[in-house]
Amino acid sequence: QVQLVESGGGLVQPGGSLRLSCAASGIIFSIRAMGWYRQAPGKERELVARIISDDTTNYADSVKGRFTISRDDAKNTVYLQMNRLKVEDTAVYYCNVGTEYYGHYWGQGTQVTVSS
């Protein structure tokens, strides 16, 4: 069975950096896109960044120029490099993998807290 295991969250001061990782155990067929979502208390889950099979990327306006999504196919891992973090970035971050025929897979979520 496929599982997505997230790591890299934690507490960081404003202006700091974190790198989130999402490693897939098992084989995922027909991947269409990989992405990172986040959900803050009292708010709906939102798309932060996405990378599709042709390496096209999309970012939420609030993180453009600060966050970078990438993947390592050999390690079955997708990353989110987060720089110049703001208090508003505080949320639980979820990894997502969408497939052509087999639906979506979700990570368990990792907490990112930006505070001084």
Biotite code that builds the C-alpha atoms (Angstrom):
import biotite.structure as struc

atoms = struc.array([
    struc.Atom([0.000, 0.000, 0.000], chain_id="A", res_id=1, res_name="GLN", atom_name="CA", element="C"),
    struc.Atom([1.153, 3.537, -0.751], chain_id="A", res_id=2, res_name="VAL", atom_name="CA", element="C"),
    struc.Atom([1.930, 5.902, 2.114], chain_id="A", res_id=3, res_name="GLN", atom_name="CA", element="C"),
    struc.Atom([3.255, 9.462, 2.071], chain_id="A", res_id=4, res_name="LEU", atom_name="CA", element="C"),
    struc.Atom([5.496, 10.321, 5.022], chain_id="A", res_id=5, res_name="VAL", atom_name="CA", element="C"),
    struc.Atom([6.161, 14.010, 5.679], chain_id="A", res_id=6, res_name="GLU", atom_name="CA", element="C"),
    struc.Atom([8.997, 15.557, 7.657], chain_id="A", res_id=7, res_name="SER", atom_name="CA", element="C"),
    struc.Atom([10.830, 18.852, 8.134], chain_id="A", res_id=8, res_name="GLY", atom_name="CA", element="C"),
    struc.Atom([8.272, 20.957, 9.972], chain_id="A", res_id=9, res_name="GLY", atom_name="CA", element="C"),
    struc.Atom([8.976, 22.808, 13.182], chain_id="A", res_id=10, res_name="GLY", atom_name="CA", element="C"),
    struc.Atom([9.301, 26.187, 14.869], chain_id="A", res_id=11, res_name="LEU", atom_name="CA", element="C"),
    struc.Atom([11.186, 28.957, 13.083], chain_id="A", res_id=12, res_name="VAL", atom_name="CA", element="C"),
    struc.Atom([11.563, 32.721, 13.496], chain_id="A", res_id=13, res_name="GLN", atom_name="CA", element="C"),
    struc.Atom([10.220, 35.151, 10.889], chain_id="A", res_id=14, res_name="PRO", atom_name="CA", element="C"),
    struc.Atom([12.673, 35.399, 8.013], chain_id="A", res_id=15, res_name="GLY", atom_name="CA", element="C"),
    struc.Atom([13.958, 31.879, 8.581], chain_id="A", res_id=16, res_name="GLY", atom_name="CA", element="C"),
    struc.Atom([13.826, 28.813, 6.352], chain_id="A", res_id=17, res_name="SER", atom_name="CA", element="C"),
    struc.Atom([12.517, 25.259, 6.438], chain_id="A", res_id=18, res_name="LEU", atom_name="CA", element="C"),
    struc.Atom([12.608, 22.389, 3.970], chain_id="A", res_id=19, res_name="ARG", atom_name="CA", element="C"),
    struc.Atom([9.686, 19.973, 3.933], chain_id="A", res_id=20, res_name="LEU", atom_name="CA", element="C"),
    struc.Atom([10.048, 16.461, 2.543], chain_id="A", res_id=21, res_name="SER", atom_name="CA", element="C"),
    struc.Atom([7.413, 13.959, 1.464], chain_id="A", res_id=22, res_name="CYS", atom_name="CA", element="C"),
    struc.Atom([8.631, 10.427, 0.809], chain_id="A", res_id=23, res_name="ALA", atom_name="CA", element="C"),
    struc.Atom([6.432, 7.807, -0.835], chain_id="A", res_id=24, res_name="ALA", atom_name="CA", element="C"),
    struc.Atom([6.598, 4.201, 0.287], chain_id="A", res_id=25, res_name="SER", atom_name="CA", element="C"),
    struc.Atom([5.314, 1.774, -2.301], chain_id="A", res_id=26, res_name="GLY", atom_name="CA", element="C"),
    struc.Atom([4.817, 2.323, -6.010], chain_id="A", res_id=27, res_name="ILE", atom_name="CA", element="C"),
    struc.Atom([2.567, 5.068, -7.339], chain_id="A", res_id=28, res_name="ILE", atom_name="CA", element="C"),
    struc.Atom([1.439, 4.638, -10.924], chain_id="A", res_id=29, res_name="PHE", atom_name="CA", element="C"),
    struc.Atom([0.423, 7.309, -13.448], chain_id="A", res_id=30, res_name="SER", atom_name="CA", element="C"),
    struc.Atom([1.348, 10.360, -11.385], chain_id="A", res_id=31, res_name="ILE", atom_name="CA", element="C"),
    struc.Atom([-0.323, 13.496, -12.737], chain_id="A", res_id=32, res_name="ARG", atom_name="CA", element="C"),
    struc.Atom([0.861, 16.046, -10.201], chain_id="A", res_id=33, res_name="ALA", atom_name="CA", element="C"),
    struc.Atom([2.453, 16.482, -6.800], chain_id="A", res_id=34, res_name="MET", atom_name="CA", element="C"),
    struc.Atom([1.633, 19.354, -4.509], chain_id="A", res_id=35, res_name="GLY", atom_name="CA", element="C"),
    struc.Atom([1.716, 20.898, -1.078], chain_id="A", res_id=36, res_name="TRP", atom_name="CA", element="C"),
    struc.Atom([-1.379, 22.217, 0.683], chain_id="A", res_id=37, res_name="TYR", atom_name="CA", element="C"),
    struc.Atom([-1.709, 23.986, 4.011], chain_id="A", res_id=38, res_name="ARG", atom_name="CA", element="C"),
    struc.Atom([-4.465, 24.663, 6.506], chain_id="A", res_id=39, res_name="GLN", atom_name="CA", element="C"),
    struc.Atom([-4.366, 27.257, 9.255], chain_id="A", res_id=40, res_name="ALA", atom_name="CA", element="C"),
    struc.Atom([-6.802, 27.311, 12.216], chain_id="A", res_id=41, res_name="PRO", atom_name="CA", element="C"),
    struc.Atom([-10.187, 28.650, 11.153], chain_id="A", res_id=42, res_name="GLY", atom_name="CA", element="C"),
    struc.Atom([-9.288, 28.642, 7.458], chain_id="A", res_id=43, res_name="LYS", atom_name="CA", element="C"),
    struc.Atom([-9.898, 26.274, 4.557], chain_id="A", res_id=44, res_name="GLU", atom_name="CA", element="C"),
    struc.Atom([-7.152, 24.130, 3.118], chain_id="A", res_id=45, res_name="ARG", atom_name="CA", element="C"),
    struc.Atom([-5.374, 25.899, 0.253], chain_id="A", res_id=46, res_name="GLU", atom_name="CA", element="C"),
    struc.Atom([-2.943, 24.931, -2.479], chain_id="A", res_id=47, res_name="LEU", atom_name="CA", element="C"),
    struc.Atom([0.558, 26.246, -1.805], chain_id="A", res_id=48, res_name="VAL", atom_name="CA", element="C"),
    struc.Atom([2.591, 24.771, -4.672], chain_id="A", res_id=49, res_name="ALA", atom_name="CA", element="C"),
    struc.Atom([2.213, 22.137, -7.368], chain_id="A", res_id=50, res_name="ARG", atom_name="CA", element="C"),
    struc.Atom([4.478, 20.435, -9.891], chain_id="A", res_id=51, res_name="ILE", atom_name="CA", element="C"),
    struc.Atom([3.083, 18.395, -12.783], chain_id="A", res_id=52, res_name="ILE", atom_name="CA", element="C"),
    struc.Atom([4.589, 15.682, -14.952], chain_id="A", res_id=53, res_name="SER", atom_name="CA", element="C"),
    struc.Atom([6.153, 18.089, -17.487], chain_id="A", res_id=54, res_name="ASP", atom_name="CA", element="C"),
    struc.Atom([7.829, 20.023, -14.613], chain_id="A", res_id=55, res_name="ASP", atom_name="CA", element="C"),
    struc.Atom([5.462, 22.977, -14.869], chain_id="A", res_id=56, res_name="THR", atom_name="CA", element="C"),
    struc.Atom([5.005, 24.574, -11.453], chain_id="A", res_id=57, res_name="THR", atom_name="CA", element="C"),
    struc.Atom([2.298, 26.688, -9.867], chain_id="A", res_id=58, res_name="ASN", atom_name="CA", element="C"),
    struc.Atom([2.461, 28.719, -6.678], chain_id="A", res_id=59, res_name="TYR", atom_name="CA", element="C"),
    struc.Atom([0.003, 30.603, -4.553], chain_id="A", res_id=60, res_name="ALA", atom_name="CA", element="C"),
    struc.Atom([0.518, 34.346, -4.929], chain_id="A", res_id=61, res_name="ASP", atom_name="CA", element="C"),
    struc.Atom([1.336, 34.624, -1.237], chain_id="A", res_id=62, res_name="SER", atom_name="CA", element="C"),
    struc.Atom([4.429, 32.393, -1.552], chain_id="A", res_id=63, res_name="VAL", atom_name="CA", element="C"),
    struc.Atom([5.790, 33.275, -5.008], chain_id="A", res_id=64, res_name="LYS", atom_name="CA", element="C"),
    struc.Atom([9.458, 34.161, -4.839], chain_id="A", res_id=65, res_name="GLY", atom_name="CA", element="C"),
    struc.Atom([9.831, 32.577, -1.393], chain_id="A", res_id=66, res_name="ARG", atom_name="CA", element="C"),
    struc.Atom([8.884, 28.890, -1.802], chain_id="A", res_id=67, res_name="PHE", atom_name="CA", element="C"),
    struc.Atom([10.242, 26.352, -4.299], chain_id="A", res_id=68, res_name="THR", atom_name="CA", element="C"),
    struc.Atom([8.774, 22.925, -5.040], chain_id="A", res_id=69, res_name="ILE", atom_name="CA", element="C"),
    struc.Atom([10.944, 20.149, -6.455], chain_id="A", res_id=70, res_name="SER", atom_name="CA", element="C"),
    struc.Atom([11.072, 16.376, -6.711], chain_id="A", res_id=71, res_name="ARG", atom_name="CA", element="C"),
    struc.Atom([13.592, 13.551, -6.815], chain_id="A", res_id=72, res_name="ASP", atom_name="CA", element="C"),
    struc.Atom([12.132, 10.678, -8.824], chain_id="A", res_id=73, res_name="ASP", atom_name="CA", element="C"),
    struc.Atom([14.931, 8.285, -7.841], chain_id="A", res_id=74, res_name="ALA", atom_name="CA", element="C"),
    struc.Atom([14.037, 8.746, -4.165], chain_id="A", res_id=75, res_name="LYS", atom_name="CA", element="C"),
    struc.Atom([10.261, 9.017, -4.687], chain_id="A", res_id=76, res_name="ASN", atom_name="CA", element="C"),
    struc.Atom([10.334, 12.282, -2.774], chain_id="A", res_id=77, res_name="THR", atom_name="CA", element="C"),
    struc.Atom([8.884, 15.759, -3.246], chain_id="A", res_id=78, res_name="VAL", atom_name="CA", element="C"),
    struc.Atom([10.253, 18.801, -1.412], chain_id="A", res_id=79, res_name="TYR", atom_name="CA", element="C"),
    struc.Atom([9.109, 22.270, -0.468], chain_id="A", res_id=80, res_name="LEU", atom_name="CA", element="C"),
    struc.Atom([11.886, 24.766, 0.253], chain_id="A", res_id=81, res_name="GLN", atom_name="CA", element="C"),
    struc.Atom([10.456, 27.665, 2.259], chain_id="A", res_id=82, res_name="MET", atom_name="CA", element="C"),
    struc.Atom([12.521, 30.847, 2.617], chain_id="A", res_id=83, res_name="ASN", atom_name="CA", element="C"),
    struc.Atom([11.842, 34.219, 4.240], chain_id="A", res_id=84, res_name="ARG", atom_name="CA", element="C"),
    struc.Atom([9.038, 32.704, 6.262], chain_id="A", res_id=85, res_name="LEU", atom_name="CA", element="C"),
    struc.Atom([6.283, 34.921, 7.641], chain_id="A", res_id=86, res_name="LYS", atom_name="CA", element="C"),
    struc.Atom([3.948, 34.540, 10.596], chain_id="A", res_id=87, res_name="VAL", atom_name="CA", element="C"),
    struc.Atom([1.117, 34.108, 8.082], chain_id="A", res_id=88, res_name="GLU", atom_name="CA", element="C"),
    struc.Atom([2.767, 30.901, 6.838], chain_id="A", res_id=89, res_name="ASP", atom_name="CA", element="C"),
    struc.Atom([1.938, 29.144, 10.109], chain_id="A", res_id=90, res_name="THR", atom_name="CA", element="C"),
    struc.Atom([-0.205, 26.098, 9.271], chain_id="A", res_id=91, res_name="ALA", atom_name="CA", element="C"),
    struc.Atom([-0.285, 22.346, 8.951], chain_id="A", res_id=92, res_name="VAL", atom_name="CA", element="C"),
    struc.Atom([1.260, 21.416, 5.609], chain_id="A", res_id=93, res_name="TYR", atom_name="CA", element="C"),
    struc.Atom([0.026, 18.378, 3.673], chain_id="A", res_id=94, res_name="TYR", atom_name="CA", element="C"),
    struc.Atom([1.671, 16.569, 0.786], chain_id="A", res_id=95, res_name="CYS", atom_name="CA", element="C"),
    struc.Atom([-0.592, 15.410, -2.041], chain_id="A", res_id=96, res_name="ASN", atom_name="CA", element="C"),
    struc.Atom([-0.054, 13.149, -5.048], chain_id="A", res_id=97, res_name="VAL", atom_name="CA", element="C"),
    struc.Atom([-2.686, 12.990, -7.781], chain_id="A", res_id=98, res_name="GLY", atom_name="CA", element="C"),
    struc.Atom([-2.823, 10.126, -10.274], chain_id="A", res_id=99, res_name="THR", atom_name="CA", element="C"),
    struc.Atom([-4.482, 9.694, -13.648], chain_id="A", res_id=100, res_name="GLU", atom_name="CA", element="C"),
    struc.Atom([-6.659, 6.733, -12.661], chain_id="A", res_id=101, res_name="TYR", atom_name="CA", element="C"),
    struc.Atom([-6.226, 5.933, -8.973], chain_id="A", res_id=102, res_name="TYR", atom_name="CA", element="C"),
    struc.Atom([-7.282, 9.062, -7.133], chain_id="A", res_id=103, res_name="GLY", atom_name="CA", element="C"),
    struc.Atom([-5.245, 11.040, -4.627], chain_id="A", res_id=104, res_name="HIS", atom_name="CA", element="C"),
    struc.Atom([-2.853, 10.225, -1.802], chain_id="A", res_id=105, res_name="TYR", atom_name="CA", element="C"),
    struc.Atom([-2.325, 12.475, 1.225], chain_id="A", res_id=106, res_name="TRP", atom_name="CA", element="C"),
    struc.Atom([0.424, 12.785, 3.786], chain_id="A", res_id=107, res_name="GLY", atom_name="CA", element="C"),
    struc.Atom([-0.347, 12.946, 7.495], chain_id="A", res_id=108, res_name="GLN", atom_name="CA", element="C"),
    struc.Atom([0.524, 16.644, 7.766], chain_id="A", res_id=109, res_name="GLY", atom_name="CA", element="C"),
    struc.Atom([3.437, 18.435, 9.411], chain_id="A", res_id=110, res_name="THR", atom_name="CA", element="C"),
    struc.Atom([3.181, 21.540, 11.602], chain_id="A", res_id=111, res_name="GLN", atom_name="CA", element="C"),
    struc.Atom([5.011, 24.707, 10.579], chain_id="A", res_id=112, res_name="VAL", atom_name="CA", element="C"),
    struc.Atom([5.012, 27.486, 13.173], chain_id="A", res_id=113, res_name="THR", atom_name="CA", element="C"),
    struc.Atom([6.581, 30.870, 12.427], chain_id="A", res_id=114, res_name="VAL", atom_name="CA", element="C"),
    struc.Atom([6.946, 32.960, 15.570], chain_id="A", res_id=115, res_name="SER", atom_name="CA", element="C"),
    struc.Atom([9.464, 35.106, 17.399], chain_id="A", res_id=116, res_name="SER", atom_name="CA", element="C"),
])
